[in-house]
Amino acid sequence: MNEDQFASPFYPPRARWWSRIFAPWFRFQRALHLEKIHCPSGYSSGETFLSLFVPGLSFIVSNRRMLGFAILGVYCVCVPFYFFRLGFVEGSFAYGLMLAAHATSIFYLMSNWLGEMELFNKLGLAFGSLLAVWLLFYLPAVSWFQHHIAVPLQVRGQVVVMEPHLRPAEVKRGDRIMFQLDEVEIGQSHGAGGAVIVRSGVGWGPVLALPGDRILFSTNMFSVNGVGQTNLAHMPDSGELLMPTNRWFVWPEFAINSRGNVSEANISGLIMQLSSVAATQMTGRPYPSWLGRKQKIP
């Protein structure tokens, strides 16, 4: 008789060939005593894991279905509304509701996990849940979205959704683009002409000339390759400029902080320094429409 055919109740089953694959995990588990950590009462490991990512699920698993589905429903409505009204007050409000719904669900899960707590500890747990959800989920997600998909920009009191990817070779005259600005200061606060300061950040304006174009400035107008246009605010009333390779002439639109009795020459000179934009400075341009909403470019 082959005794190996019978499983003995006194000995554990033999290890399988794949057991060595999971050996490092078991050593890691024993080192951190993870075997002592258990799921909340009434939750399976899968339900616990999903409750961290699905708002309202922790309530649904605990048989508080009406409240759980209400939280999930609010979240599902807020997500598309946030993207549709990106940059508007309503979109920011929807973002706040999304964050609150997710944090409430995790707070309820953690409350079941930790058991009875005093009021002060509950308040600390609620704040910690909100902070953790924002730092671990929403802040990285929004940062990635704004660097790769779209970023809202306030221009003259109007929201413009920008495309963060921009190929300089595709930029044409008349396009409005977004570009990086370095801090620039010209003049002295107590000197003749005063001081003008532009803080570092994001600039915005129309592309007036491309690399290789010749610009002539006069009192009431400027011309690009012989084609005249009306002067924009603070443009110089004389001079000539030949755009170098990989440089675009963009007349920026922004607020200027001035100190003292600032001269027009200082303002014009500072903007001229900023108007030559390199390809590496370009960060985006407006979408013609955003989620079916045609954008009005100021």
MIGU-670485 format. One line per 5 residues: their letters; for each residue z, y, x of C-alpha. Coordinates in steps of 0.5 Angstrom, whole numbers, always signed. Last residue first. Layout:
<recs>
a	Z Y X; ...
</recs>
This chain:
<recs>
pikqk	-50 +174 -20; -53 +167 -20; -53 +165 -28; -52 +157 -28; -55 +153 -33
rglws	-50 +148 -36; -53 +141 -36; -48 +138 -31; -49 +144 -26; -55 +148 -26
pyprg	-59 +151 -21; -54 +149 -16; -52 +154 -12; -52 +154 -4; -48 +151 +2
tmqta	-44 +151 +8; -49 +155 +13; -45 +157 +19; -49 +152 +24; -55 +154 +22
avssl	-54 +161 +25; -53 +167 +21; -55 +174 +23; -52 +179 +18; -45 +179 +21
qmilg	-46 +183 +26; -50 +188 +22; -44 +188 +17; -40 +191 +22; -45 +196 +24
sinae	-46 +198 +17; -38 +199 +16; -38 +203 +23; -43 +208 +21; -41 +209 +14
svngr	-35 +212 +17; -28 +210 +16; -22 +215 +15; -16 +210 +16; -16 +203 +15
sniaf	-21 +199 +12; -21 +192 +8; -28 +190 +6; -30 +186 +0; -35 +181 +0
epwvf	-43 +181 -1; -46 +179 +6; -54 +181 +8; -57 +175 +10; -62 +175 +16
wrntp	-63 +168 +18; -62 +165 +26; -65 +159 +29; -70 +163 +33; -69 +170 +34
mlleg	-70 +175 +28; -73 +181 +31; -69 +188 +28; -71 +195 +28; -67 +201 +27
sdpmh	-66 +207 +22; -62 +208 +15; -57 +202 +16; -55 +198 +10; -48 +200 +7
alntq	-50 +197 +0; -57 +194 +0; -64 +198 +1; -70 +197 -3; -75 +193 -1
gvgnv	-82 +194 +3; -86 +188 +6; -89 +190 +13; -86 +183 +16; -79 +185 +12
sfmnt	-78 +192 +10; -72 +196 +9; -71 +202 +4; -68 +209 +3; -67 +212 +10
sflir	-71 +207 +14; -70 +200 +17; -75 +195 +20; -74 +188 +20; -79 +183 +24
dgpla	-79 +176 +22; -78 +170 +27; -73 +166 +24; -72 +168 +17; -71 +174 +13
lvpgw	-67 +177 +7; -63 +171 +5; -58 +173 -1; -51 +173 +0; -44 +170 +0
gvgsr	-39 +169 +6; -33 +164 +7; -27 +165 +11; -25 +169 +17; -22 +176 +15
vivag	-27 +182 +15; -24 +189 +18; -26 +196 +19; -23 +201 +23; -23 +209 +23
gaghs	-29 +213 +25; -26 +217 +30; -19 +213 +32; -13 +212 +29; -15 +205 +26
qgiev	-19 +203 +31; -27 +201 +31; -30 +194 +29; -26 +188 +27; -29 +181 +26
edlqf	-26 +175 +23; -31 +169 +23; -35 +168 +17; -37 +161 +15; -44 +161 +10
mirdg	-45 +161 +3; -53 +162 +1; -57 +166 -4; -64 +164 -3; -69 +170 -4
rkvea	-73 +168 +3; -73 +161 +3; -68 +156 +6; -71 +149 +7; -71 +148 +14
prlhp	-63 +150 +14; -62 +144 +10; -55 +145 +6; -50 +140 +3; -44 +144 +0
emvvv	-48 +145 -7; -44 +151 -10; -42 +151 -17; -42 +159 -19; -36 +162 -22
qgrvq	-36 +169 -24; -32 +175 -23; -36 +178 -18; -37 +171 -14; -32 +166 -15
lpvai	-34 +159 -12; -33 +152 -14; -35 +147 -9; -39 +141 -10; -41 +134 -8
hhqfw	-39 +132 -1; -34 +137 +2; -31 +139 -5; -31 +132 -7; -28 +130 -1
svapl	-22 +135 -2; -21 +134 -9; -20 +126 -8; -16 +127 -2; -11 +132 -6
yfllw	-12 +128 -12; -9 +121 -10; -4 +121 -4; -2 +128 -4; -2 +129 -12
valls	+1 +123 -14; +6 +123 -9; +8 +130 -11; +9 +128 -18; +12 +122 -17
gfalg	+17 +125 -12; +19 +131 -18; +20 +125 -23; +24 +121 -18; +28 +128 -17
lknfl	+29 +129 -24; +31 +122 -25; +36 +122 -19; +39 +129 -22; +40 +125 -29
emegl	+43 +119 -27; +40 +113 -26; +39 +106 -30; +34 +101 -27; +30 +102 -21
wnsml	+24 +98 -23; +24 +101 -30; +24 +108 -28; +19 +107 -22; +14 +105 -28
yfist	+16 +111 -32; +15 +115 -26; +8 +112 -25; +6 +114 -32; +9 +121 -32
ahaal	+5 +122 -25; -2 +120 -28; -1 +124 -34; +2 +130 -30; -4 +130 -25
mlgya	-9 +129 -31; -6 +135 -35; -6 +139 -29; -14 +138 -27; -15 +139 -35
fsgev	-12 +146 -34; -16 +147 -28; -22 +146 -32; -20 +151 -37; -19 +156 -32
fglrf	-26 +155 -29; -28 +153 -22; -31 +146 -25; -31 +146 -33; -36 +140 -33
fyfpv	-32 +137 -28; -25 +138 -31; -28 +136 -38; -30 +129 -35; -23 +128 -33
cvcyv	-19 +131 -38; -22 +126 -44; -20 +120 -40; -13 +123 -38; -12 +124 -45
gliaf	-14 +118 -48; -10 +114 -42; -4 +118 -44; -5 +117 -52; -6 +109 -50
glmrr	+1 +109 -47; +4 +113 -52; +2 +108 -58; +3 +102 -53; +10 +102 -52
nsvif	+10 +95 -51; +12 +95 -43; +5 +93 -41; +2 +99 -45; +7 +104 -42
slgpv	+6 +102 -35; -2 +103 -37; -1 +110 -39; -5 +112 -32; -9 +107 -29
flslf	-8 +107 -21; +0 +105 -20; +0 +101 -26; -6 +97 -23; -1 +94 -18
tegss	+5 +93 -23; +0 +89 -28; -2 +85 -22; +5 +83 -19; +7 +82 -26
ygspc	+11 +86 -30; +17 +85 -35; +22 +87 -30; +19 +91 -25; +16 +87 -19
hikel	+21 +84 -14; +22 +86 -6; +26 +81 -3; +20 +78 +0; +18 +84 +3
hlarq	+24 +83 +9; +20 +87 +13; +19 +82 +19; +19 +76 +14; +13 +80 +11
frfwp	+9 +81 +17; +10 +74 +19; +7 +71 +13; +1 +76 +14; +0 +73 +21
afirs	+0 +66 +18; -5 +67 +12; -11 +65 +16; -7 +59 +19; -6 +56 +12
wwrar	-13 +55 +11; -13 +48 +14; -8 +46 +9; +0 +45 +10; +3 +39 +8
ppyfp	+7 +39 +1; +14 +40 +1; +18 +33 +2; +24 +30 -2; +19 +30 -9
safqd	+15 +25 -5; +7 +25 -7; +4 +19 -7; -2 +17 -4; +1 +18 +3
enm	+4 +11 +2; -2 +7 +3; +0 +0 +0
</recs>
